[in-house]
């Protein structure tokens, strides 16, 4: 297939659209972030990239804590709104009617309506340009009981998550495989 060359740009897609909760239970904020991902398995670490002029930036910089809340597809409108409005102008929890929940290991609230929350403590801030990267340890995970099966396995397919791709939101589709399925030996049929 023929390709057209473009200059380098932020076109990695899809990426998760997550709600970052930060601050304290008394003075909290929500910010939508798509620049996020896992950077290490052991110890578990992730990053979020935030513009220094954002209201949440100072809250995270001061407390060195935040929660990554994975919202459902039904929450896309709220997630988008939290990304285009500033916490300087709105109490986003109050305006969106999202519920502040006590976190297990950090002082900032998590979002009760999100089926999965990764509680994080900042280890390093790297200044990159338009955004600064907060690299953080994942110190605790809160998972809604409805997405855990009877064997204790996390079933994210039941969480109805969504993704962001170049300015658009997409509900995640059907499962097409699992890790290692391309090399797994097929089970023999019973005789």
FENTA-V261529 format. One record per pair of residues at least 4 apart in sequence whose ideal C-beta (glycine too) atoms are under 6 Angstrom apart, sorted by the first residue. I is the first residue (numbers start at 1). J is the second residue. Records with the same first field share a line. If there is no record, write none. Layout:
I = J + J
This chain:
13 = 165 + 166
14 = 163 + 165
15 = 34 + 164
16 = 163
17 = 34 + 79 + 164
18 = 33 + 36 + 68 + 70
19 = 30 + 69 + 71 + 79 + 111
20 = 31 + 33 + 66
21 = 30 + 67 + 69 + 108 + 109 + 110 + 111
22 = 29 + 56 + 59 + 60 + 66 + 108
23 = 27 + 28 + 29 + 59 + 108
24 = 107
25 = 109
28 = 109
29 = 56 + 59 + 87
30 = 82 + 92
31 = 56
32 = 79 + 82 + 83
33 = 48
34 = 164
35 = 49
36 = 48
38 = 46
39 = 45 + 47
40 = 45
43 = 137
44 = 138
45 = 137
46 = 138
47 = 133 + 135
48 = 134
49 = 131 + 133
50 = 54 + 57
51 = 131
52 = 57 + 132
55 = 86 + 87 + 88
56 = 60
60 = 66
64 = 122
65 = 106 + 108 + 121
66 = 120
67 = 108 + 110 + 117 + 119
68 = 118
69 = 110 + 111 + 114 + 117
70 = 114 + 116 + 161
71 = 75 + 79 + 114
72 = 160
73 = 160 + 162 + 171
75 = 79
76 = 162 + 169
78 = 96
81 = 85
82 = 92
85 = 90
87 = 92
90 = 95
92 = 96
93 = 98 + 100
98 = 111 + 113
99 = 112
100 = 109
101 = 109 + 110 + 112
103 = 110 + 119
104 = 140
105 = 119 + 139 + 140
106 = 119
110 = 117 + 142
115 = 144 + 147 + 159
116 = 143
117 = 142
118 = 138 + 141
119 = 139 + 140
120 = 136 + 138
121 = 136 + 137 + 139
122 = 134 + 136
123 = 135 + 136 + 137
124 = 135
125 = 132 + 134
126 = 133
127 = 132
128 = 133
143 = 148
147 = 155 + 158 + 159
149 = 153 + 155
157 = 175
161 = 172
162 = 169 + 171
163 = 170
164 = 169
165 = 170
177 = 181
180 = 184
